[in-house]
Amino acid sequence: MATDNDPRRWHVIEVDYRPGPPSLYRLTVDGQLWSEVEWSASRRAWCIQDAAGHCLTHVEHIHAQDVDAQSAVRLAKKMIRDGRMPTPEQAEATLRRHNAGVPWPLDEEPELEELSKPK
């Protein structure tokens, strides 16, 4: 759950579909990317990734997945609201630490299945 109390979590979440390949939905708040929901042919699922997880190149930025696009988008919105989705700044900071050689995960990370379950 969110402990950052970031007020942006309660602003309007806009969803923009971009046909593929890869097919993806971009979720933005105040024009800033917070999450992408992208089709993964290898996983055969829509993957919900944070703002730093572009193109599924960093698996650790995938926070959940669903076989249905609309369900995945709804889940991504819920994750932004309830804090399971890191802010764009948190996602970028995590990526910078990872790229700097800090071992992954930084903290104890729950499995994808745990992250997608409602609290």
C-alpha positions as CSV (number, residue, x, y, z in Angstrom):
1,M,0.0,0.0,0.0
2,A,1.1,3.6,-0.6
3,T,2.9,5.3,2.1
4,D,3.8,8.3,-0.1
5,N,0.4,9.9,0.1
6,D,1.1,11.3,-3.3
7,P,-2.0,13.4,-4.2
8,R,-1.6,12.7,-7.9
9,R,-2.9,9.2,-7.3
10,W,-6.4,10.7,-7.1
11,H,-6.1,12.9,-10.2
12,V,-7.8,11.7,-13.4
13,I,-6.0,8.7,-15.0
14,E,-6.1,9.0,-18.7
15,V,-5.8,5.8,-20.9
16,D,-4.5,6.0,-24.4
17,Y,-4.5,2.8,-26.6
18,R,-1.7,2.4,-29.1
19,P,-2.2,-0.5,-31.6
20,G,0.8,-2.6,-32.0
21,P,3.0,-4.2,-32.4
22,P,3.4,-4.1,-29.5
23,S,-0.2,-3.3,-28.6
24,L,-0.3,-1.2,-25.4
25,Y,-2.3,1.1,-23.2
26,R,-0.5,4.1,-21.6
27,L,-1.9,5.3,-18.3
28,T,-1.0,8.9,-17.6
29,V,-1.8,11.3,-14.7
30,D,-1.5,15.0,-15.5
31,G,0.2,14.1,-18.8
32,Q,2.9,12.0,-17.0
33,L,3.3,8.3,-17.7
34,W,2.5,6.2,-14.6
35,S,1.9,2.8,-16.1
36,E,1.7,0.8,-19.4
37,V,-0.4,-2.3,-20.0
38,E,1.4,-4.1,-22.8
39,W,0.6,-7.3,-24.7
40,S,3.3,-9.9,-24.2
41,A,3.2,-12.7,-26.8
42,S,5.6,-14.8,-24.8
43,R,3.6,-14.6,-21.6
44,R,0.3,-14.6,-23.6
45,A,-1.0,-11.9,-21.2
46,W,-1.3,-8.2,-20.8
47,C,1.5,-7.1,-18.5
48,I,1.1,-4.2,-16.2
49,Q,4.3,-2.3,-15.8
50,D,5.4,0.8,-14.0
51,A,6.6,4.0,-15.7
52,A,10.2,2.7,-16.1
53,G,9.3,-0.7,-17.6
54,H,9.2,0.3,-21.2
55,C,8.9,-2.6,-23.8
56,L,9.0,-5.3,-21.1
57,T,12.8,-5.1,-21.2
58,H,13.1,-5.0,-17.4
59,V,11.0,-7.8,-16.1
60,E,11.3,-6.5,-12.5
61,H,9.1,-3.5,-13.6
62,I,6.2,-5.8,-14.4
63,H,3.8,-5.5,-11.4
64,A,0.9,-7.8,-12.5
65,Q,-0.7,-9.4,-15.6
66,D,-4.1,-10.4,-16.9
67,V,-5.3,-12.3,-20.0
68,D,-8.0,-9.6,-20.6
69,A,-6.9,-6.1,-21.7
70,Q,-9.7,-4.2,-20.0
71,S,-9.3,-6.1,-16.8
72,A,-5.6,-5.4,-16.9
73,V,-6.2,-1.6,-17.4
74,R,-8.7,-1.6,-14.5
75,L,-6.2,-3.3,-12.3
76,A,-3.4,-0.9,-13.3
77,K,-5.7,2.0,-12.3
78,K,-6.5,0.4,-9.0
79,M,-2.8,-0.2,-8.4
80,I,-2.1,3.5,-9.1
81,R,-4.8,4.6,-6.6
82,D,-3.9,2.2,-3.8
83,G,-0.2,2.6,-4.1
84,R,0.9,-0.8,-5.4
85,M,2.1,1.0,-8.5
86,P,5.2,3.2,-7.7
87,T,5.1,6.8,-8.7
88,P,7.1,7.6,-11.9
89,E,9.8,9.1,-9.8
90,Q,10.0,5.9,-7.6
91,A,10.1,3.7,-10.7
92,E,12.9,5.8,-12.3
93,A,14.9,5.8,-9.0
94,T,14.6,2.0,-8.8
95,L,15.8,1.7,-12.4
96,R,18.8,4.0,-11.8
97,R,19.8,2.0,-8.7
98,H,19.5,-1.3,-10.7
99,N,21.5,0.1,-13.6
100,A,24.2,1.3,-11.1
101,G,24.7,-2.3,-10.0
102,V,22.6,-2.4,-6.9
103,P,21.5,-6.1,-6.5
104,W,17.8,-6.7,-7.4
105,P,15.5,-6.7,-5.6
106,L,16.3,-3.8,-3.4
107,D,13.8,-5.0,-0.7
108,E,11.8,-8.1,-0.4
109,E,9.5,-8.0,-3.4
110,P,6.3,-9.9,-3.6
111,E,5.6,-12.2,-6.5
112,L,3.5,-11.0,-9.4
113,E,0.5,-13.0,-8.2
114,E,0.6,-11.3,-4.8
115,L,0.8,-7.8,-6.4
116,S,-2.2,-8.3,-8.5
117,K,-4.4,-9.5,-5.6
118,P,-6.6,-6.8,-4.1
119,K,-5.7,-5.9,-0.5
